[in-house]
Amino acid sequence: MAIEIKAMSPDLTESFFHFFDKVAFADNPDWSGCYCCYYQLDCSNEKWNMLTKEQNRFTAEQNIRKGKVSGYLAFENNVPVAWVNVNARSSLPRLKVIDKIAFFKSHGEAASVVCFVVSFLYRGKGLARKLLRHAIADCTRKGFDSLEAYPRLGENLTPADQFHGPLQLYLSEGFDLVKEYETMAIVQRKLKG
């Protein structure tokens, strides 16, 4: 499997929407309306639940044009097959909720992994690991002090439940378990020092 990973940029807008409109949620259509906007919006869950798929798609398009959508698309034969949303923690206002419940202080300037989406045809083939390794290298190159993630915890989690990425993936890639709760963990990998 020849996979090419590309950093999100406005010139990948068509690929991004092809992935999210036709590939990403083929097996889970209930999640198809997010367009990875959830963590970029500073609003309550009530307001989020009122937003339509079309509104989120429009927001995603505007944010891509402004360079606010950050992450990596994985391609096979020029077709997008997986995505990871990685952005500066300071650019993701909904992470304030985690701050409130976790009493957690990031290490320096942090980046956050908030979403993995892998086509159901490509799951179990190591794409999430490839995307994570690419993100670690790129965040290091960009000068971030650390990379954080927030995997869900629990028995019998479905792929949809693990959209933050599985805990074991992070631990096997050098992340430390910072805090653990009943349904969520905070993991962090220092990139400097």
mmCIF file of the C-alpha atoms, coordinates in Angstrom:
data_MODEL
# 
_entry.id   MODEL 
# 
loop_
_atom_site.group_PDB 
_atom_site.id 
_atom_site.type_symbol 
_atom_site.label_atom_id 
_atom_site.label_alt_id 
_atom_site.label_comp_id 
_atom_site.label_asym_id 
_atom_site.label_entity_id 
_atom_site.label_seq_id 
_atom_site.pdbx_PDB_ins_code 
_atom_site.Cartn_x 
_atom_site.Cartn_y 
_atom_site.Cartn_z 
_atom_site.occupancy 
_atom_site.B_iso_or_equiv 
_atom_site.pdbx_formal_charge 
_atom_site.auth_seq_id 
_atom_site.auth_comp_id 
_atom_site.auth_asym_id 
_atom_site.auth_atom_id 
_atom_site.pdbx_PDB_model_num 
ATOM 1   C CA . MET A 1 1   ? 0.000   0.000  0.000  1.00 0.00 ? 1   MET A CA 1 
ATOM 2   C CA . ALA A 1 2   ? 1.688   3.210  -1.217 1.00 0.00 ? 2   ALA A CA 1 
ATOM 3   C CA . ILE A 1 3   ? 0.421   5.980  1.044  1.00 0.00 ? 3   ILE A CA 1 
ATOM 4   C CA . GLU A 1 4   ? 1.222   9.654  0.597  1.00 0.00 ? 4   GLU A CA 1 
ATOM 5   C CA . ILE A 1 5   ? 0.515   12.057 3.456  1.00 0.00 ? 5   ILE A CA 1 
ATOM 6   C CA . LYS A 1 6   ? -0.119  15.722 2.718  1.00 0.00 ? 6   LYS A CA 1 
ATOM 7   C CA . ALA A 1 7   ? -0.548  18.623 5.117  1.00 0.00 ? 7   ALA A CA 1 
ATOM 8   C CA . MET A 1 8   ? -3.930  20.307 4.780  1.00 0.00 ? 8   MET A CA 1 
ATOM 9   C CA . SER A 1 9   ? -3.874  23.457 2.686  1.00 0.00 ? 9   SER A CA 1 
ATOM 10  C CA . PRO A 1 10  ? -6.408  25.362 0.575  1.00 0.00 ? 10  PRO A CA 1 
ATOM 11  C CA . ASP A 1 11  ? -5.280  23.505 -2.563 1.00 0.00 ? 11  ASP A CA 1 
ATOM 12  C CA . LEU A 1 12  ? -6.516  20.250 -0.953 1.00 0.00 ? 12  LEU A CA 1 
ATOM 13  C CA . THR A 1 13  ? -10.053 21.585 -0.401 1.00 0.00 ? 13  THR A CA 1 
ATOM 14  C CA . GLU A 1 14  ? -11.575 19.366 -3.089 1.00 0.00 ? 14  GLU A CA 1 
ATOM 15  C CA . SER A 1 15  ? -9.842  16.274 -1.660 1.00 0.00 ? 15  SER A CA 1 
ATOM 16  C CA . PHE A 1 16  ? -10.929 17.167 1.881  1.00 0.00 ? 16  PHE A CA 1 
ATOM 17  C CA . PHE A 1 17  ? -14.587 17.423 0.857  1.00 0.00 ? 17  PHE A CA 1 
ATOM 18  C CA . HIS A 1 18  ? -14.400 14.323 -1.333 1.00 0.00 ? 18  HIS A CA 1 
ATOM 19  C CA . PHE A 1 19  ? -13.152 12.430 1.721  1.00 0.00 ? 19  PHE A CA 1 
ATOM 20  C CA . PHE A 1 20  ? -15.725 13.841 4.139  1.00 0.00 ? 20  PHE A CA 1 
ATOM 21  C CA . ASP A 1 21  ? -18.675 13.746 1.719  1.00 0.00 ? 21  ASP A CA 1 
ATOM 22  C CA . LYS A 1 22  ? -18.103 10.314 0.177  1.00 0.00 ? 22  LYS A CA 1 
ATOM 23  C CA . VAL A 1 23  ? -15.535 8.235  2.094  1.00 0.00 ? 23  VAL A CA 1 
ATOM 24  C CA . ALA A 1 24  ? -15.089 9.073  5.755  1.00 0.00 ? 24  ALA A CA 1 
ATOM 25  C CA . PHE A 1 25  ? -18.493 8.123  7.110  1.00 0.00 ? 25  PHE A CA 1 
ATOM 26  C CA . ALA A 1 26  ? -19.708 5.519  4.640  1.00 0.00 ? 26  ALA A CA 1 
ATOM 27  C CA . ASP A 1 27  ? -20.188 3.129  7.560  1.00 0.00 ? 27  ASP A CA 1 
ATOM 28  C CA . ASN A 1 28  ? -21.280 5.762  10.108 1.00 0.00 ? 28  ASN A CA 1 
ATOM 29  C CA . PRO A 1 29  ? -23.506 8.380  8.431  1.00 0.00 ? 29  PRO A CA 1 
ATOM 30  C CA . ASP A 1 30  ? -24.671 9.810  11.765 1.00 0.00 ? 30  ASP A CA 1 
ATOM 31  C CA . TRP A 1 31  ? -21.254 11.462 12.147 1.00 0.00 ? 31  TRP A CA 1 
ATOM 32  C CA . SER A 1 32  ? -21.054 12.844 8.621  1.00 0.00 ? 32  SER A CA 1 
ATOM 33  C CA . GLY A 1 33  ? -22.082 16.387 9.528  1.00 0.00 ? 33  GLY A CA 1 
ATOM 34  C CA . CYS A 1 34  ? -19.082 17.434 11.621 1.00 0.00 ? 34  CYS A CA 1 
ATOM 35  C CA . TYR A 1 35  ? -16.453 18.239 8.963  1.00 0.00 ? 35  TYR A CA 1 
ATOM 36  C CA . CYS A 1 36  ? -13.981 18.410 11.857 1.00 0.00 ? 36  CYS A CA 1 
ATOM 37  C CA . CYS A 1 37  ? -15.494 21.704 13.033 1.00 0.00 ? 37  CYS A CA 1 
ATOM 38  C CA . TYR A 1 38  ? -16.415 20.659 16.576 1.00 0.00 ? 38  TYR A CA 1 
ATOM 39  C CA . TYR A 1 39  ? -13.216 21.729 18.328 1.00 0.00 ? 39  TYR A CA 1 
ATOM 40  C CA . GLN A 1 40  ? -12.802 24.909 16.276 1.00 0.00 ? 40  GLN A CA 1 
ATOM 41  C CA . LEU A 1 41  ? -16.113 26.422 17.332 1.00 0.00 ? 41  LEU A CA 1 
ATOM 42  C CA . ASP A 1 42  ? -16.471 28.243 20.619 1.00 0.00 ? 42  ASP A CA 1 
ATOM 43  C CA . CYS A 1 43  ? -20.047 27.327 21.448 1.00 0.00 ? 43  CYS A CA 1 
ATOM 44  C CA . SER A 1 44  ? -22.102 25.223 23.821 1.00 0.00 ? 44  SER A CA 1 
ATOM 45  C CA . ASN A 1 45  ? -23.057 21.612 23.063 1.00 0.00 ? 45  ASN A CA 1 
ATOM 46  C CA . GLU A 1 46  ? -26.648 22.790 22.703 1.00 0.00 ? 46  GLU A CA 1 
ATOM 47  C CA . LYS A 1 47  ? -25.691 25.235 19.965 1.00 0.00 ? 47  LYS A CA 1 
ATOM 48  C CA . TRP A 1 48  ? -23.409 22.664 18.325 1.00 0.00 ? 48  TRP A CA 1 
ATOM 49  C CA . ASN A 1 49  ? -26.276 20.158 18.177 1.00 0.00 ? 49  ASN A CA 1 
ATOM 50  C CA . MET A 1 50  ? -28.430 22.732 16.383 1.00 0.00 ? 50  MET A CA 1 
ATOM 51  C CA . LEU A 1 51  ? -25.914 23.296 13.581 1.00 0.00 ? 51  LEU A CA 1 
ATOM 52  C CA . THR A 1 52  ? -26.717 21.551 10.308 1.00 0.00 ? 52  THR A CA 1 
ATOM 53  C CA . LYS A 1 53  ? -24.383 19.527 8.141  1.00 0.00 ? 53  LYS A CA 1 
ATOM 54  C CA . GLU A 1 54  ? -24.568 22.299 5.538  1.00 0.00 ? 54  GLU A CA 1 
ATOM 55  C CA . GLN A 1 55  ? -23.604 24.969 8.090  1.00 0.00 ? 55  GLN A CA 1 
ATOM 56  C CA . ASN A 1 56  ? -20.624 22.911 9.255  1.00 0.00 ? 56  ASN A CA 1 
ATOM 57  C CA . ARG A 1 57  ? -19.530 22.258 5.681  1.00 0.00 ? 57  ARG A CA 1 
ATOM 58  C CA . PHE A 1 58  ? -19.678 26.002 4.963  1.00 0.00 ? 58  PHE A CA 1 
ATOM 59  C CA . THR A 1 59  ? -17.684 26.735 8.148  1.00 0.00 ? 59  THR A CA 1 
ATOM 60  C CA . ALA A 1 60  ? -15.087 24.140 7.187  1.00 0.00 ? 60  ALA A CA 1 
ATOM 61  C CA . GLU A 1 61  ? -14.752 25.655 3.714  1.00 0.00 ? 61  GLU A CA 1 
ATOM 62  C CA . GLN A 1 62  ? -14.274 29.153 5.149  1.00 0.00 ? 62  GLN A CA 1 
ATOM 63  C CA . ASN A 1 63  ? -11.740 27.883 7.696  1.00 0.00 ? 63  ASN A CA 1 
ATOM 64  C CA . ILE A 1 64  ? -9.787  26.011 5.019  1.00 0.00 ? 64  ILE A CA 1 
ATOM 65  C CA . ARG A 1 65  ? -9.581  29.187 2.909  1.00 0.00 ? 65  ARG A CA 1 
ATOM 66  C CA . LYS A 1 66  ? -8.305  31.112 5.960  1.00 0.00 ? 66  LYS A CA 1 
ATOM 67  C CA . GLY A 1 67  ? -5.740  28.400 6.782  1.00 0.00 ? 67  GLY A CA 1 
ATOM 68  C CA . LYS A 1 68  ? -7.440  27.511 10.069 1.00 0.00 ? 68  LYS A CA 1 
ATOM 69  C CA . VAL A 1 69  ? -7.968  23.821 9.289  1.00 0.00 ? 69  VAL A CA 1 
ATOM 70  C CA . SER A 1 70  ? -4.814  21.962 10.174 1.00 0.00 ? 70  SER A CA 1 
ATOM 71  C CA . GLY A 1 71  ? -4.148  18.285 9.782  1.00 0.00 ? 71  GLY A CA 1 
ATOM 72  C CA . TYR A 1 72  ? -3.055  15.638 7.334  1.00 0.00 ? 72  TYR A CA 1 
ATOM 73  C CA . LEU A 1 73  ? -4.795  13.691 4.596  1.00 0.00 ? 73  LEU A CA 1 
ATOM 74  C CA . ALA A 1 74  ? -3.504  10.251 3.633  1.00 0.00 ? 74  ALA A CA 1 
ATOM 75  C CA . PHE A 1 75  ? -3.841  9.326  -0.036 1.00 0.00 ? 75  PHE A CA 1 
ATOM 76  C CA . GLU A 1 76  ? -3.574  6.099  -1.960 1.00 0.00 ? 76  GLU A CA 1 
ATOM 77  C CA . ASN A 1 77  ? -3.360  6.598  -5.731 1.00 0.00 ? 77  ASN A CA 1 
ATOM 78  C CA . ASN A 1 78  ? -4.396  10.242 -5.268 1.00 0.00 ? 78  ASN A CA 1 
ATOM 79  C CA . VAL A 1 79  ? -7.593  9.246  -3.450 1.00 0.00 ? 79  VAL A CA 1 
ATOM 80  C CA . PRO A 1 80  ? -7.966  10.440 0.171  1.00 0.00 ? 80  PRO A CA 1 
ATOM 81  C CA . VAL A 1 81  ? -8.418  7.492  2.543  1.00 0.00 ? 81  VAL A CA 1 
ATOM 82  C CA . ALA A 1 82  ? -7.690  8.897  6.020  1.00 0.00 ? 82  ALA A CA 1 
ATOM 83  C CA . TRP A 1 83  ? -7.494  12.144 7.977  1.00 0.00 ? 83  TRP A CA 1 
ATOM 84  C CA . VAL A 1 84  ? -6.076  13.386 11.257 1.00 0.00 ? 84  VAL A CA 1 
ATOM 85  C CA . ASN A 1 85  ? -6.964  16.795 12.688 1.00 0.00 ? 85  ASN A CA 1 
ATOM 86  C CA . VAL A 1 86  ? -3.895  18.292 14.390 1.00 0.00 ? 86  VAL A CA 1 
ATOM 87  C CA . ASN A 1 87  ? -3.827  21.952 15.302 1.00 0.00 ? 87  ASN A CA 1 
ATOM 88  C CA . ALA A 1 88  ? -2.270  24.360 17.753 1.00 0.00 ? 88  ALA A CA 1 
ATOM 89  C CA . ARG A 1 89  ? -4.065  23.815 21.039 1.00 0.00 ? 89  ARG A CA 1 
ATOM 90  C CA . SER A 1 90  ? -4.663  27.581 21.237 1.00 0.00 ? 90  SER A CA 1 
ATOM 91  C CA . SER A 1 91  ? -6.641  27.361 17.948 1.00 0.00 ? 91  SER A CA 1 
ATOM 92  C CA . LEU A 1 92  ? -9.148  24.877 19.374 1.00 0.00 ? 92  LEU A CA 1 
ATOM 93  C CA . PRO A 1 93  ? -11.453 26.765 21.759 1.00 0.00 ? 93  PRO A CA 1 
ATOM 94  C CA . ARG A 1 94  ? -13.562 23.719 22.676 1.00 0.00 ? 94  ARG A CA 1 
ATOM 95  C CA . LEU A 1 95  ? -10.556 22.244 24.480 1.00 0.00 ? 95  LEU A CA 1 
ATOM 96  C CA . LYS A 1 96  ? -11.349 24.724 27.264 1.00 0.00 ? 96  LYS A CA 1 
ATOM 97  C CA . VAL A 1 97  ? -13.835 22.080 28.426 1.00 0.00 ? 97  VAL A CA 1 
ATOM 98  C CA . ILE A 1 98  ? -10.958 19.674 29.015 1.00 0.00 ? 98  ILE A CA 1 
ATOM 99  C CA . ASP A 1 99  ? -9.086  22.375 30.903 1.00 0.00 ? 99  ASP A CA 1 
ATOM 100 C CA . LYS A 1 100 ? -12.052 22.817 33.230 1.00 0.00 ? 100 LYS A CA 1 
ATOM 101 C CA . ILE A 1 101 ? -12.451 19.153 34.070 1.00 0.00 ? 101 ILE A CA 1 
ATOM 102 C CA . ALA A 1 102 ? -8.805  18.139 34.013 1.00 0.00 ? 102 ALA A CA 1 
ATOM 103 C CA . PHE A 1 103 ? -7.011  20.997 35.769 1.00 0.00 ? 103 PHE A CA 1 
ATOM 104 C CA . PHE A 1 104 ? -4.317  20.263 33.218 1.00 0.00 ? 104 PHE A CA 1 
ATOM 105 C CA . LYS A 1 105 ? -1.563  22.623 32.085 1.00 0.00 ? 105 LYS A CA 1 
ATOM 106 C CA . SER A 1 106 ? -0.012  22.071 28.668 1.00 0.00 ? 106 SER A CA 1 
ATOM 107 C CA . HIS A 1 107 ? 3.745   21.869 28.374 1.00 0.00 ? 107 HIS A CA 1 
ATOM 108 C CA . GLY A 1 108 ? 4.744   25.090 26.557 1.00 0.00 ? 108 GLY A CA 1 
ATOM 109 C CA . GLU A 1 109 ? 3.236   25.685 23.109 1.00 0.00 ? 109 GLU A CA 1 
ATOM 110 C CA . ALA A 1 110 ? 1.199   22.555 22.484 1.00 0.00 ? 110 ALA A CA 1 
ATOM 111 C CA . ALA A 1 111 ? -0.440  21.021 19.449 1.00 0.00 ? 111 ALA A CA 1 
ATOM 112 C CA . SER A 1 112 ? -3.442  18.719 19.832 1.00 0.00 ? 112 SER A CA 1 
ATOM 113 C CA . VAL A 1 113 ? -4.660  15.648 17.987 1.00 0.00 ? 113 VAL A CA 1 
ATOM 114 C CA . VAL A 1 114 ? -8.445  15.820 18.142 1.00 0.00 ? 114 VAL A CA 1 
ATOM 115 C CA . CYS A 1 115 ? -9.724  13.505 15.427 1.00 0.00 ? 115 CYS A CA 1 
ATOM 116 C CA . PHE A 1 116 ? -8.788  10.509 13.312 1.00 0.00 ? 116 PHE A CA 1 
ATOM 117 C CA . VAL A 1 117 ? -11.022 9.336  10.492 1.00 0.00 ? 117 VAL A CA 1 
ATOM 118 C CA . VAL A 1 118 ? -9.929  6.305  8.489  1.00 0.00 ? 118 VAL A CA 1 
ATOM 119 C CA . SER A 1 119 ? -12.023 4.852  5.692  1.00 0.00 ? 119 SER A CA 1 
ATOM 120 C CA . PHE A 1 120 ? -13.544 1.571  6.842  1.00 0.00 ? 120 PHE A CA 1 
ATOM 121 C CA . LEU A 1 121 ? -11.812 -0.102 3.875  1.00 0.00 ? 121 LEU A CA 1 
ATOM 122 C CA . TYR A 1 122 ? -8.409  0.923  5.258  1.00 0.00 ? 122 TYR A CA 1 
ATOM 123 C CA . ARG A 1 123 ? -8.780  0.286  8.971  1.00 0.00 ? 123 ARG A CA 1 
ATOM 124 C CA . GLY A 1 124 ? -6.330  -2.070 10.649 1.00 0.00 ? 124 GLY A CA 1 
ATOM 125 C CA . LYS A 1 125 ? -3.594  -1.303 8.110  1.00 0.00 ? 125 LYS A CA 1 
ATOM 126 C CA . GLY A 1 126 ? -1.537  1.106  10.210 1.00 0.00 ? 126 GLY A CA 1 
ATOM 127 C CA . LEU A 1 127 ? -2.788  4.365  8.688  1.00 0.00 ? 127 LEU A CA 1 
ATOM 128 C CA . ALA A 1 128 ? -3.508  6.028  12.030 1.00 0.00 ? 128 ALA A CA 1 
ATOM 129 C CA . ARG A 1 129 ? 0.060   5.219  13.137 1.00 0.00 ? 129 ARG A CA 1 
ATOM 130 C CA . LYS A 1 130 ? 1.498   6.635  9.897  1.00 0.00 ? 130 LYS A CA 1 
ATOM 131 C CA . LEU A 1 131 ? -0.559  9.800  10.298 1.00 0.00 ? 131 LEU A CA 1 
ATOM 132 C CA . LEU A 1 132 ? 0.454   10.162 13.953 1.00 0.00 ? 132 LEU A CA 1 
ATOM 133 C CA . ARG A 1 133 ? 4.150   9.699  13.183 1.00 0.00 ? 133 ARG A CA 1 
ATOM 134 C CA . HIS A 1 134 ? 3.866   12.287 10.428 1.00 0.00 ? 134 HIS A CA 1 
ATOM 135 C CA . ALA A 1 135 ? 2.151   14.686 12.842 1.00 0.00 ? 135 ALA A CA 1 
ATOM 136 C CA . ILE A 1 136 ? 4.857   14.164 15.486 1.00 0.00 ? 136 ILE A CA 1 
ATOM 137 C CA . ALA A 1 137 ? 7.610   14.922 12.968 1.00 0.00 ? 137 ALA A CA 1 
ATOM 138 C CA . ASP A 1 138 ? 5.824   17.948 11.531 1.00 0.00 ? 138 ASP A CA 1 
ATOM 139 C CA . CYS A 1 139 ? 4.884   19.413 14.937 1.00 0.00 ? 139 CYS A CA 1 
ATOM 140 C CA . THR A 1 140 ? 8.511   18.996 16.021 1.00 0.00 ? 140 THR A CA 1 
ATOM 141 C CA . ARG A 1 141 ? 9.675   20.766 12.859 1.00 0.00 ? 141 ARG A CA 1 
ATOM 142 C CA . LYS A 1 142 ? 7.181   23.590 13.490 1.00 0.00 ? 142 LYS A CA 1 
ATOM 143 C CA . GLY A 1 143 ? 8.632   24.146 16.970 1.00 0.00 ? 143 GLY A CA 1 
ATOM 144 C CA . PHE A 1 144 ? 5.796   22.937 19.202 1.00 0.00 ? 144 PHE A CA 1 
ATOM 145 C CA . ASP A 1 145 ? 6.899   21.991 22.717 1.00 0.00 ? 145 ASP A CA 1 
ATOM 146 C CA . SER A 1 146 ? 4.466   19.087 22.983 1.00 0.00 ? 146 SER A CA 1 
ATOM 147 C CA . LEU A 1 147 ? 1.748   17.117 21.243 1.00 0.00 ? 147 LEU A CA 1 
ATOM 148 C CA . GLU A 1 148 ? -1.369  16.121 23.183 1.00 0.00 ? 148 GLU A CA 1 
ATOM 149 C CA . ALA A 1 149 ? -4.333  13.837 22.571 1.00 0.00 ? 149 ALA A CA 1 
ATOM 150 C CA . TYR A 1 150 ? -7.473  12.824 24.411 1.00 0.00 ? 150 TYR A CA 1 
ATOM 151 C CA . PRO A 1 151 ? -8.299  9.146  23.739 1.00 0.00 ? 151 PRO A CA 1 
ATOM 152 C CA . ARG A 1 152 ? -11.549 7.688  24.964 1.00 0.00 ? 152 ARG A CA 1 
ATOM 153 C CA . LEU A 1 153 ? -11.518 4.853  27.455 1.00 0.00 ? 153 LEU A CA 1 
ATOM 154 C CA . GLY A 1 154 ? -13.901 1.964  27.952 1.00 0.00 ? 154 GLY A CA 1 
ATOM 155 C CA . GLU A 1 155 ? -14.717 -1.580 26.994 1.00 0.00 ? 155 GLU A CA 1 
ATOM 156 C CA . ASN A 1 156 ? -15.743 -2.561 23.463 1.00 0.00 ? 156 ASN A CA 1 
ATOM 157 C CA . LEU A 1 157 ? -15.147 0.832  21.857 1.00 0.00 ? 157 LEU A CA 1 
ATOM 158 C CA . THR A 1 158 ? -16.197 1.026  18.205 1.00 0.00 ? 158 THR A CA 1 
ATOM 159 C CA . PRO A 1 159 ? -14.031 2.759  15.574 1.00 0.00 ? 159 PRO A CA 1 
ATOM 160 C CA . ALA A 1 160 ? -16.403 5.744  15.832 1.00 0.00 ? 160 ALA A CA 1 
ATOM 161 C CA . ASP A 1 161 ? -15.902 5.834  19.621 1.00 0.00 ? 161 ASP A CA 1 
ATOM 162 C CA . GLN A 1 162 ? -12.147 5.992  19.075 1.00 0.00 ? 162 GLN A CA 1 
ATOM 163 C CA . PHE A 1 163 ? -12.164 9.068  16.853 1.00 0.00 ? 163 PHE A CA 1 
ATOM 164 C CA . HIS A 1 164 ? -9.539  10.629 19.156 1.00 0.00 ? 164 HIS A CA 1 
ATOM 165 C CA . GLY A 1 165 ? -7.290  7.632  18.463 1.00 0.00 ? 165 GLY A CA 1 
ATOM 166 C CA . PRO A 1 166 ? -6.776  4.608  20.715 1.00 0.00 ? 166 PRO A CA 1 
ATOM 167 C CA . LEU A 1 167 ? -4.803  5.001  23.930 1.00 0.00 ? 167 LEU A CA 1 
ATOM 168 C CA . GLN A 1 168 ? -2.454  2.140  23.042 1.00 0.00 ? 168 GLN A CA 1 
ATOM 169 C CA . LEU A 1 169 ? -1.472  3.853  19.793 1.00 0.00 ? 169 LEU A CA 1 
ATOM 170 C CA . TYR A 1 170 ? -0.285  6.913  21.677 1.00 0.00 ? 170 TYR A CA 1 
ATOM 171 C CA . LEU A 1 171 ? 1.518   4.968  24.382 1.00 0.00 ? 171 LEU A CA 1 
ATOM 172 C CA . SER A 1 172 ? 3.354   2.911  21.761 1.00 0.00 ? 172 SER A CA 1 
ATOM 173 C CA . GLU A 1 173 ? 4.490   6.143  20.053 1.00 0.00 ? 173 GLU A CA 1 
ATOM 174 C CA . GLY A 1 174 ? 6.123   7.661  23.128 1.00 0.00 ? 174 GLY A CA 1 
ATOM 175 C CA . PHE A 1 175 ? 3.244   9.573  24.681 1.00 0.00 ? 175 PHE A CA 1 
ATOM 176 C CA . ASP A 1 176 ? 2.944   9.693  28.464 1.00 0.00 ? 176 ASP A CA 1 
ATOM 177 C CA . LEU A 1 177 ? -0.355  9.156  30.228 1.00 0.00 ? 177 LEU A CA 1 
ATOM 178 C CA . VAL A 1 178 ? -0.903  12.463 32.025 1.00 0.00 ? 178 VAL A CA 1 
ATOM 179 C CA . LYS A 1 179 ? -4.406  11.982 33.440 1.00 0.00 ? 179 LYS A CA 1 
ATOM 180 C CA . GLU A 1 180 ? -6.980  9.252  33.299 1.00 0.00 ? 180 GLU A CA 1 
ATOM 181 C CA . TYR A 1 181 ? -10.708 9.527  33.862 1.00 0.00 ? 181 TYR A CA 1 
ATOM 182 C CA . GLU A 1 182 ? -13.582 7.090  33.575 1.00 0.00 ? 182 GLU A CA 1 
ATOM 183 C CA . THR A 1 183 ? -14.186 7.723  29.877 1.00 0.00 ? 183 THR A CA 1 
ATOM 184 C CA . MET A 1 184 ? -11.160 9.737  28.727 1.00 0.00 ? 184 MET A CA 1 
ATOM 185 C CA . ALA A 1 185 ? -7.407  10.048 29.102 1.00 0.00 ? 185 ALA A CA 1 
ATOM 186 C CA . ILE A 1 186 ? -4.991  12.875 28.417 1.00 0.00 ? 186 ILE A CA 1 
ATOM 187 C CA . VAL A 1 187 ? -1.709  11.859 26.813 1.00 0.00 ? 187 VAL A CA 1 
ATOM 188 C CA . GLN A 1 188 ? 1.237   14.063 25.936 1.00 0.00 ? 188 GLN A CA 1 
ATOM 189 C CA . ARG A 1 189 ? 4.504   13.678 24.102 1.00 0.00 ? 189 ARG A CA 1 
ATOM 190 C CA . LYS A 1 190 ? 7.160   16.290 24.734 1.00 0.00 ? 190 LYS A CA 1 
ATOM 191 C CA . LEU A 1 191 ? 8.793   17.401 21.512 1.00 0.00 ? 191 LEU A CA 1 
ATOM 192 C CA . LYS A 1 192 ? 11.450  19.630 23.063 1.00 0.00 ? 192 LYS A CA 1 
ATOM 193 C CA . GLY A 1 193 ? 13.717  19.336 26.075 1.00 0.00 ? 193 GLY A CA 1 
# 
